[in-house]
Structures are given as structure tokens and as C-alpha cells.
């Protein structure tokens, strides 16, 4: 009897193992397409040689040293905003320079030497150049100057408020680079301006008077382009407001000017927990040894990092590219937080994808990669009514205490609310 039982158990074990092996092969087939493509999607680590050559050429042009290259003040003072200089550095012809100049008459542009060093002018639809170099497509009149109606949701100087318990303090219009897809290009103007102390004091007073505000985002422009002392002052003031629970900083310097993240800055930020930083990596090419170092310094200072990518045509509107980006972000300890559908900002129409493209990306993330690598796909409601998550439908039907679910593999399964699956 025991011999027969052992044989039955052995047979059952073999069946289970065979079933598991068949399932494993099925899962391998599902990921095969990405595995065939992922090494072709290059990161900043993969293209280090190109970046070094670009850096040497830029330093030679400015007659600068490598030590100066790592000084963020030098980077800011030498932002590239002249079509002739850009053309000389990257071998643009006269027609290309003329196009940049034509757009520059209408929209301000500026590129940090560091971000310029990531460009590959020989590449087709280079994602770095698309985000940084002006294009004639920007002269398209479609769209709005202020699609989120920020000017109508500002109850106090430099504040934007769209939610019950949180708000934004817009502290500057200055950026290390003026991204061509910028949602606030109306604020860029002709010169860099930080908010006045008077306006910032008024914003802080508004927060003090509204005890429901528990979360404050300091942004711009770029919040980290304020001085260490000014950032310290703002965070200290917020620390002193009892009902403010968390502070956030919005910055793209981790991508466009990682030299800004210094040991001195991090030492100061460490004194203001809990502190969150949201940044914007849009392509794996932007993940470089320099950006990783900046993230490491911030994480070691206790700062929690999140990424808010923008879905951009020809930059990242492809499922494998977005998956690679999010997986690489986790490797440098940045949590993918949002994918924003590009807003209909005037001059950026050429970047806007279809919603179906965003949905396809989400379908190719859920189940195909770690949950940590899956951000929320967001469309900002018109008129300043806030972020709206857009998700594939996984609930197909609800009836009689049961739901019919669609799994990430498109399997339809009934689920009893009370007793689980059937």
C-alpha cells in the first residue's frame, strides 16, 4: 500500500513539475521580444565614449578644464544658446543653424554643456537632440499657452493649488536647459528670474493660514537652481509649519545638470526630512554615471527619489524603450512614479502621442516587469482640474457578487467577491 502511495505521489509530483516547466516556457516566450531589443536600447553607460569625445570638444571650445566641467556654476554660465556655437560644436550646416535661430526668435532655448555632451547628431531622431535643440515644428500654432489653467488656480503669489491637501510653490523660471516640450514655456521669458522674497513670504503665509495643506511641492523652473541657502530657508520655514507633513522638490538637474547635486547640498537636505525629489528622465540615454552619482548622493542623504516621465513622440513612445527606462531607473534607486501624457502646450504639438500609444505601453508593462517599474499613466484634465489616471480595463463585468477579470495575459476569469476565484 505504501509503495503504491509513493508511486502516486511521485507521479503527481512529475505532473506538477511538467506543468511548471510548460508555464515557464510560455512566460519566456512572452518576454522574448523585449530581450531581443533591450541591448539595442542604449543607456548613458553604453555610450560613454561618445560623451567623453563631446565633452572634450566642448571644453576645448570654451578653453575650460575638467575641474570646471564638474562645477555647476560653470555649467550654468556656459549654457549653449547661440546657433553658431551649437553648429560649430556639433557640425550643423548653415540651414540647421538658421532653423534654430528662427525658432529662437520666438522661444527661448538653452542647453547645459553637460546635456549637450549626451547628443549624437549622427543618430536618426536622437532623443537628446529632440528634447534640447529647437525645431521648426515649434512654430505650429496648435495648443494653449496655459493648458492647465495655472493662472486661474493661484490663490496667492507663486502658488498653484488644484487639490484639497497640497499645492505648488513656483520659485523660479530658471532651468539648466529649456526643454522643447516644456509645459511652462510661457514663464521662461527672456531672462532668468527667481521669485522675490516678498512673494515667497506671502506664499508661506498662505500655507500657514490653511491648515489642510500637508504636502508642499517646490518647483519652477527648477527648484534646485536656487542657492543652497535659499532652499535651506524655504525648507526650514515649511518645517516650522505644524500641519505640513512632507516637502517635495521638482528638479530636472539630475538629468540636465547632475553637477548641481553636491555634497554640501546633500548635507543640507539631510536636515529636512521627510523630503522627496521628483525628477524627469525621459530616455535611457539620460541615465549616465554622472546622473547615477547625483542620485546616490541624494539617496544617501535620505531623500526619496521619484521619476515623472513625459510621453514624447520619437523619444519614448515605444513599449520596450519605456520598459528599459523604468528598469534602469530602479537600478539607480529612482522609483518610476508617473508617465504624463504630453500637454497641449503651444509649440509642442509635434511631441504629442495618441492615448492609445500610452495605453499600449501600460499593457506592455503590467505583468511583463516588476510592479516597482510600473508608473501611473496620467492625463491632466483641461482647465486645471488635476491629474487623471488612465488605466487599461481589467474588470470586464460585475454581476451577482462576482467580477469577470482580465489578466495581464488577456485571460478572462471569474472571481467571487466573497470566496475568491472559481
Buried (B, 14 or more C-beta within 10 A) or exposed (E): EEEEEEEEEEEEEEEEEEEEEEEEEEEEEEEEEBEEBBEEBBBBBBBEEBBEEBBEBBBEBBEBEEEBBBBBEBBBEBBBBBBEBBBEBBEBEEEBBBBBBBBBEEBBBBBBBBBBBBBBBEBEEBBBBBBBBBBEBBBEEEBEEBBBBBEEBBEBBBBBBBBEEBBBBBBBBBBBBBBBBBBBBBBBEEEBEBBEEEBBEBBBEBBBEBEEBBBBBBBBBBBBBBEBEBBBBBBEBBBEBEEBBBBBBBBBBBBBBBBBBBEEBBEBBBEBBEBBBBBBBBBBBBBBEBBBBBBBBBBEBBBBBBBBBBBBBBBBBBBBBBBBBBBBBBEBBBBBBBBBBBBBBBBBBBBBBEEEBBBBBBBBBBEBBEEEBBBBBBBBBEEBEEBEEBEEEEEEEEEEEBBBBBEBEEEEEEEEEEEEEE
